[in-house]
């Protein structure tokens, strides 16, 4: 049993050290990924706003809303 502990402990330490080193390399990745995601979301929101505020889409939406209100009343 004692021999087993002597063999396992160094392996566990090297595994922990390896995991810590790999985590240390990726410290800035999550921030960059969030920044890219935010920029993409803002760009998509801008395009969507431009499409919805166009006159063709406004008239189409008004037609849909009017027909929905007429079917309820």
PyMOL commands that set and color helices and strands:
alter all, ss='L'
color gray80, all
select helices_A, chain A and resi 2-25+29-52+55-72
alter helices_A, ss='H'
color red, helices_A
deselect
rebuild
show_as cartoon
